[in-house]
């Protein structure tokens, strides 16, 4: 049974990767992120209307790809919990 779930999940991932669903979700999240601001996952859920599992997965992908960067820890405006936030990465020129 566990193998069936894993193989089904892998097949689903590959099918949504092929049809562009993953990049569409990433675009929805990036559209909500404004330069100079940081966001918690729950704040992005509230802004995008996407489920937390979708936001979490896409944010992880975008952190690996460099489209989002981890930011400081702060209290989430939705949950009140202290969490690490994400933000748009700084431009290379801003470092000089």
Buried (B, 14 or more C-beta within 10 A) or exposed (E): EEEEEEEEEEEEEEEBEEEEBBEEBBEBBBEBBEEEEBBBBBBBBBBBEBEEEBBBBBBEBBBEEEBBBEBEEEEBEEEEEEBEBBBBBEEEEEEE
